[in-house]
């Protein structure tokens, strides 16, 4: 079975007074220029990180959230979207394509880590 990938969804730019902080965090996460990062910030909601490990996705999401952005982590395997730190299947049931929600490998693996 293929290892699930995770992505970071930027769902909101946050408060206008913290736009510069969010822009800096977005640059740090993506490695893009200030101009391109500003364009991305104006285009929310969008995926800023795709197909990475859970730990890397949560780290990027926490960096953006600390700067004031609204972010979620998305499992590319099951489509489950969750707040960083809560884990797959905690906020909403996973809906994997070929498994029951209770048999979702990413959610099950996350629960075993605790």
Secondary structure, DSSP 8 states (H G I E B T S, - for coil): -----EEEEEEE---GGGHHHHHHHHHHHH---HHHHHHHHHT-SEEEEEEE-HHHHHHHHHHHHHHT-EEEEEETTT--EE-TTT-TTTSS----SSS-GGG-HHHHHHHHH-
